[in-house]
Amino acid sequence: MSGFHEVRFPLRLALGATGGPVRRTDIVNLSNGREQRNQRWRDSRRSYDAGSGVKSLTDLYAVLEFFEARGGQLYGFRFRDPVDWKSCAPGEAVSATDQAIGAGDGETAAFQLVKTYADSGGSWVRRIVKPVAGTVALSVDGVGQAPEVFSVDAATGIVTFAAGHVPAVGCWFSRGTEPVFPPRSEPPLSMVF
């Protein structure tokens, strides 16, 4: 992501933010009464109003200062989603088996962190590009992996297995983590990611 500052929006204010996922879908009403739908964006964006977390003049100044330090919309930043901030459901503990990443082929060492949202009607896979450093746990075929077996690029969400530890053919591997998301500000001080 270009134009990004590796700083985190103040947590006490992020926890009070309101909002959630937004998708761009066009709905055309046809003359026969049916609808035609077109998905304009491949992925959803998150949009939050940080103003609902502001409880004092000090909080308001913290938001203003953060906004100005980012140059308004010029630079993105790290933001902890108040609901969707880990690889599992909010009331559960993060585990190395929370999210399937893929299956080994014996050669590929680098993989993108992802989170899958699914129910009986369908699923959607979201790329995780800003994991919180030190929170990623990996497992291969259900067995937790030691931190020295892999590295994580906290700026891209790419996990790389060390030489000699690349998952073998057919080995499933998964992860658990606390991701943050890369939004940008929108005047007047709301955020879109």
BALOBA-1460 file (C-alpha; in Angstrom, 3 decimals):
// residues 193
<rec num="1" residu="m" x="0.000" y="0.000" z="0.000"/>
<rec num="2" residu="s" x="1.541" y="3.318" z="-0.995"/>
<rec num="3" residu="g" x="1.302" y="6.348" z="1.244"/>
<rec num="4" residu="f" x="1.142" y="4.506" z="4.563"/>
<rec num="5" residu="h" x="2.341" y="5.402" z="8.057"/>
<rec num="6" residu="e" x="3.048" y="2.393" z="10.304"/>
<rec num="7" residu="v" x="1.308" y="4.008" z="13.288"/>
<rec num="8" residu="r" x="-1.840" y="2.852" z="15.038"/>
<rec num="9" residu="f" x="-4.956" y="4.942" z="15.603"/>
<rec num="10" residu="p" x="-5.404" y="5.385" z="19.395"/>
<rec num="11" residu="l" x="-6.996" y="2.180" z="20.708"/>
<rec num="12" residu="r" x="-9.265" y="3.883" z="23.258"/>
<rec num="13" residu="l" x="-10.851" y="5.848" z="20.396"/>
<rec num="14" residu="a" x="-10.942" y="2.925" z="17.943"/>
<rec num="15" residu="l" x="-12.916" y="0.825" z="20.435"/>
<rec num="16" residu="g" x="-15.655" y="3.481" z="20.476"/>
<rec num="17" residu="a" x="-15.841" y="3.836" z="16.680"/>
<rec num="18" residu="t" x="-19.033" y="2.801" z="14.887"/>
<rec num="19" residu="g" x="-19.295" y="1.345" z="11.404"/>
<rec num="20" residu="g" x="-18.450" y="-1.821" z="9.544"/>
<rec num="21" residu="p" x="-18.103" y="-3.371" z="6.099"/>
<rec num="22" residu="v" x="-19.352" y="-1.577" z="2.991"/>
<rec num="23" residu="r" x="-19.780" y="-3.145" z="-0.444"/>
<rec num="24" residu="r" x="-20.477" y="-1.437" z="-3.744"/>
<rec num="25" residu="t" x="-23.344" y="-3.233" z="-5.487"/>
<rec num="26" residu="d" x="-25.463" y="-1.734" z="-8.256"/>
<rec num="27" residu="i" x="-29.089" y="-2.901" z="-8.383"/>
<rec num="28" residu="v" x="-31.020" y="-2.322" z="-11.613"/>
<rec num="29" residu="n" x="-34.808" y="-2.722" z="-11.505"/>
<rec num="30" residu="l" x="-35.924" y="-4.338" z="-14.765"/>
<rec num="31" residu="s" x="-39.232" y="-3.615" z="-16.497"/>
<rec num="32" residu="n" x="-40.515" y="-7.101" z="-15.636"/>
<rec num="33" residu="g" x="-40.083" y="-6.402" z="-11.896"/>
<rec num="34" residu="r" x="-36.936" y="-8.442" z="-11.461"/>
<rec num="35" residu="e" x="-33.584" y="-7.080" z="-10.385"/>
<rec num="36" residu="q" x="-30.137" y="-7.348" z="-11.925"/>
<rec num="37" residu="r" x="-27.250" y="-6.999" z="-9.455"/>
<rec num="38" residu="n" x="-23.654" y="-6.141" z="-10.232"/>
<rec num="39" residu="q" x="-20.833" y="-6.306" z="-7.693"/>
<rec num="40" residu="r" x="-18.654" y="-3.237" z="-8.394"/>
<rec num="41" residu="w" x="-15.949" y="-3.963" z="-5.802"/>
<rec num="42" residu="r" x="-14.301" y="-7.358" z="-5.482"/>
<rec num="43" residu="d" x="-13.716" y="-6.833" z="-1.761"/>
<rec num="44" residu="s" x="-15.538" y="-4.942" z="0.936"/>
<rec num="45" residu="r" x="-14.172" y="-1.834" z="2.599"/>
<rec num="46" residu="r" x="-14.606" y="-0.930" z="6.222"/>
<rec num="47" residu="s" x="-15.973" y="2.506" z="7.055"/>
<rec num="48" residu="y" x="-15.968" y="3.846" z="10.608"/>
<rec num="49" residu="d" x="-16.950" y="7.033" z="12.349"/>
<rec num="50" residu="a" x="-14.316" y="7.698" z="14.997"/>
<rec num="51" residu="g" x="-16.394" y="10.558" z="16.407"/>
<rec num="52" residu="s" x="-18.531" y="8.172" z="18.445"/>
<rec num="53" residu="g" x="-15.417" y="7.237" z="20.451"/>
<rec num="54" residu="v" x="-14.707" y="10.859" z="21.368"/>
<rec num="55" residu="k" x="-15.739" y="11.485" z="24.974"/>
<rec num="56" residu="s" x="-13.734" y="14.585" z="25.887"/>
<rec num="57" residu="l" x="-11.903" y="17.568" z="24.468"/>
<rec num="58" residu="t" x="-8.670" y="15.615" z="24.998"/>
<rec num="59" residu="d" x="-10.038" y="12.780" z="22.826"/>
<rec num="60" residu="l" x="-11.126" y="15.237" z="20.143"/>
<rec num="61" residu="y" x="-7.675" y="16.797" z="20.080"/>
<rec num="62" residu="a" x="-6.069" y="13.325" z="19.809"/>
<rec num="63" residu="v" x="-8.204" y="12.604" z="16.706"/>
<rec num="64" residu="l" x="-7.414" y="16.016" z="15.227"/>
<rec num="65" residu="e" x="-3.694" y="15.607" z="15.877"/>
<rec num="66" residu="f" x="-3.696" y="12.105" z="14.362"/>
<rec num="67" residu="f" x="-5.655" y="13.316" z="11.308"/>
<rec num="68" residu="e" x="-3.262" y="16.212" z="10.709"/>
<rec num="69" residu="a" x="-0.162" y="14.032" z="11.209"/>
<rec num="70" residu="r" x="-1.466" y="11.781" z="8.395"/>
<rec num="71" residu="g" x="-1.982" y="14.773" z="6.103"/>
<rec num="72" residu="g" x="-5.728" y="14.129" z="6.099"/>
<rec num="73" residu="q" x="-6.319" y="11.496" z="3.404"/>
<rec num="74" residu="l" x="-2.697" y="11.450" z="2.221"/>
<rec num="75" residu="y" x="-1.462" y="8.562" z="4.396"/>
<rec num="76" residu="g" x="-3.150" y="5.408" z="5.604"/>
<rec num="77" residu="f" x="-2.534" y="4.035" z="9.099"/>
<rec num="78" residu="r" x="-3.200" y="1.011" z="11.313"/>
<rec num="79" residu="f" x="-6.660" y="0.706" z="12.892"/>
<rec num="80" residu="r" x="-8.045" y="-1.988" z="15.190"/>
<rec num="81" residu="d" x="-11.557" y="-2.909" z="14.111"/>
<rec num="82" residu="p" x="-13.710" y="-2.817" z="17.271"/>
<rec num="83" residu="v" x="-15.471" y="-6.098" z="16.334"/>
<rec num="84" residu="d" x="-13.390" y="-7.984" z="13.741"/>
<rec num="85" residu="w" x="-9.927" y="-7.698" z="15.294"/>
<rec num="86" residu="k" x="-8.713" y="-11.281" z="15.465"/>
<rec num="87" residu="s" x="-8.669" y="-14.509" z="13.472"/>
<rec num="88" residu="c" x="-11.570" y="-16.001" z="15.435"/>
<rec num="89" residu="a" x="-14.912" y="-14.788" z="16.796"/>
<rec num="90" residu="p" x="-14.727" y="-11.948" z="19.378"/>
<rec num="91" residu="g" x="-15.433" y="-14.176" z="22.407"/>
<rec num="92" residu="e" x="-12.921" y="-16.878" z="21.486"/>
<rec num="93" residu="a" x="-9.173" y="-17.204" z="22.102"/>
<rec num="94" residu="v" x="-6.804" y="-16.877" z="19.128"/>
<rec num="95" residu="s" x="-5.455" y="-20.277" z="18.028"/>
<rec num="96" residu="a" x="-2.944" y="-21.396" z="15.406"/>
<rec num="97" residu="t" x="-5.769" y="-23.378" z="13.772"/>
<rec num="98" residu="d" x="-8.292" y="-20.503" z="13.427"/>
<rec num="99" residu="q" x="-7.949" y="-19.873" z="9.696"/>
<rec num="100" residu="a" x="-6.870" y="-22.236" z="6.913"/>
<rec num="101" residu="i" x="-4.256" y="-20.639" z="4.664"/>
<rec num="102" residu="g" x="-3.718" y="-23.446" z="2.196"/>
<rec num="103" residu="a" x="-2.025" y="-26.745" z="1.402"/>
<rec num="104" residu="g" x="1.679" y="-27.282" z="0.976"/>
<rec num="105" residu="d" x="3.245" y="-28.316" z="-2.306"/>
<rec num="106" residu="g" x="6.722" y="-28.992" z="-0.919"/>
<rec num="107" residu="e" x="8.192" y="-25.960" z="-2.719"/>
<rec num="108" residu="t" x="6.247" y="-22.767" z="-1.989"/>
<rec num="109" residu="a" x="7.571" y="-21.038" z="1.131"/>
<rec num="110" residu="a" x="5.639" y="-17.720" z="1.130"/>
<rec num="111" residu="f" x="1.897" y="-17.353" z="1.687"/>
<rec num="112" residu="q" x="-0.547" y="-14.482" z="2.178"/>
<rec num="113" residu="l" x="-2.432" y="-14.393" z="5.493"/>
<rec num="114" residu="v" x="-6.192" y="-14.564" z="4.925"/>
<rec num="115" residu="k" x="-9.426" y="-14.679" z="6.883"/>
<rec num="116" residu="t" x="-12.436" y="-16.614" z="5.585"/>
<rec num="117" residu="y" x="-15.991" y="-15.571" z="6.380"/>
<rec num="118" residu="a" x="-18.442" y="-18.396" z="5.660"/>
<rec num="119" residu="d" x="-21.887" y="-19.785" z="6.334"/>
<rec num="120" residu="s" x="-24.129" y="-22.292" z="4.550"/>
<rec num="121" residu="g" x="-24.907" y="-19.725" z="1.825"/>
<rec num="122" residu="g" x="-21.393" y="-18.859" z="0.730"/>
<rec num="123" residu="s" x="-17.958" y="-17.612" z="1.681"/>
<rec num="124" residu="w" x="-15.569" y="-14.725" z="1.133"/>
<rec num="125" residu="v" x="-11.800" y="-14.659" z="1.685"/>
<rec num="126" residu="r" x="-10.190" y="-11.445" z="2.911"/>
<rec num="127" residu="r" x="-6.462" y="-10.774" z="2.616"/>
<rec num="128" residu="i" x="-4.818" y="-9.823" z="5.908"/>
<rec num="129" residu="v" x="-2.146" y="-7.265" z="5.066"/>
<rec num="130" residu="k" x="-1.317" y="-5.700" z="8.441"/>
<rec num="131" residu="p" x="-0.973" y="-8.368" z="11.151"/>
<rec num="132" residu="v" x="0.080" y="-7.130" z="14.581"/>
<rec num="133" residu="a" x="3.762" y="-8.017" z="15.007"/>
<rec num="134" residu="g" x="4.298" y="-10.960" z="17.336"/>
<rec num="135" residu="t" x="0.687" y="-12.213" z="17.255"/>
<rec num="136" residu="v" x="0.819" y="-14.669" z="14.339"/>
<rec num="137" residu="a" x="0.707" y="-18.359" z="15.295"/>
<rec num="138" residu="l" x="0.968" y="-21.065" z="12.617"/>
<rec num="139" residu="s" x="0.190" y="-24.764" z="12.517"/>
<rec num="140" residu="v" x="0.940" y="-27.409" z="9.899"/>
<rec num="141" residu="d" x="-1.491" y="-30.350" z="9.901"/>
<rec num="142" residu="g" x="-2.762" y="-29.131" z="13.283"/>
<rec num="143" residu="v" x="0.679" y="-29.016" z="14.934"/>
<rec num="144" residu="g" x="1.776" y="-25.593" z="16.200"/>
<rec num="145" residu="q" x="4.976" y="-24.243" z="14.662"/>
<rec num="146" residu="a" x="7.769" y="-22.559" z="16.634"/>
<rec num="147" residu="p" x="8.349" y="-18.861" z="15.827"/>
<rec num="148" residu="e" x="11.800" y="-19.595" z="14.370"/>
<rec num="149" residu="v" x="10.204" y="-21.829" z="11.689"/>
<rec num="150" residu="f" x="8.573" y="-18.868" z="9.909"/>
<rec num="151" residu="s" x="8.750" y="-15.112" z="9.526"/>
<rec num="152" residu="v" x="5.942" y="-12.610" z="9.044"/>
<rec num="153" residu="d" x="6.121" y="-9.344" z="7.143"/>
<rec num="154" residu="a" x="3.931" y="-7.104" z="9.331"/>
<rec num="155" residu="a" x="3.615" y="-4.588" z="6.474"/>
<rec num="156" residu="t" x="2.233" y="-7.057" z="3.888"/>
<rec num="157" residu="g" x="0.877" y="-10.089" z="5.758"/>
<rec num="158" residu="i" x="3.173" y="-12.483" z="3.885"/>
<rec num="159" residu="v" x="4.292" y="-15.500" z="5.939"/>
<rec num="160" residu="t" x="7.520" y="-17.193" z="4.836"/>
<rec num="161" residu="f" x="8.551" y="-20.617" z="6.093"/>
<rec num="162" residu="a" x="12.283" y="-21.067" z="6.798"/>
<rec num="163" residu="a" x="14.357" y="-23.400" z="4.626"/>
<rec num="164" residu="g" x="13.749" y="-26.996" z="5.665"/>
<rec num="165" residu="h" x="10.303" y="-26.159" z="7.060"/>
<rec num="166" residu="v" x="8.299" y="-25.610" z="3.861"/>
<rec num="167" residu="p" x="4.979" y="-27.500" z="4.183"/>
<rec num="168" residu="a" x="5.114" y="-30.857" z="2.383"/>
<rec num="169" residu="v" x="2.716" y="-31.853" z="-0.378"/>
<rec num="170" residu="g" x="-0.816" y="-32.127" z="0.999"/>
<rec num="171" residu="c" x="0.003" y="-30.642" z="4.418"/>
<rec num="172" residu="w" x="-2.672" y="-28.161" z="5.434"/>
<rec num="173" residu="f" x="-1.552" y="-25.128" z="7.351"/>
<rec num="174" residu="s" x="-3.462" y="-22.504" z="9.241"/>
<rec num="175" residu="r" x="-2.939" y="-19.438" z="11.377"/>
<rec num="176" residu="g" x="-4.245" y="-17.331" z="14.206"/>
<rec num="177" residu="t" x="-3.490" y="-13.631" z="14.671"/>
<rec num="178" residu="e" x="-4.629" y="-10.168" z="15.658"/>
<rec num="179" residu="p" x="-4.783" y="-8.150" z="12.437"/>
<rec num="180" residu="v" x="-5.262" y="-4.420" z="12.146"/>
<rec num="181" residu="f" x="-6.579" y="-2.834" z="8.987"/>
<rec num="182" residu="p" x="-5.133" y="-0.065" z="6.810"/>
<rec num="183" residu="p" x="-7.680" y="2.750" z="6.509"/>
<rec num="184" residu="r" x="-7.366" y="6.321" z="5.353"/>
<rec num="185" residu="s" x="-9.117" y="9.346" z="6.790"/>
<rec num="186" residu="e" x="-11.956" y="11.153" z="5.088"/>
<rec num="187" residu="p" x="-13.028" y="14.639" z="6.019"/>
<rec num="188" residu="p" x="-14.630" y="15.339" z="8.384"/>
<rec num="189" residu="l" x="-12.544" y="12.856" z="10.406"/>
<rec num="190" residu="s" x="-14.303" y="9.639" z="9.394"/>
<rec num="191" residu="m" x="-12.333" y="6.616" z="8.158"/>
<rec num="192" residu="v" x="-12.715" y="4.354" z="5.130"/>
<rec num="193" residu="f" x="-10.751" y="1.199" z="4.444"/>
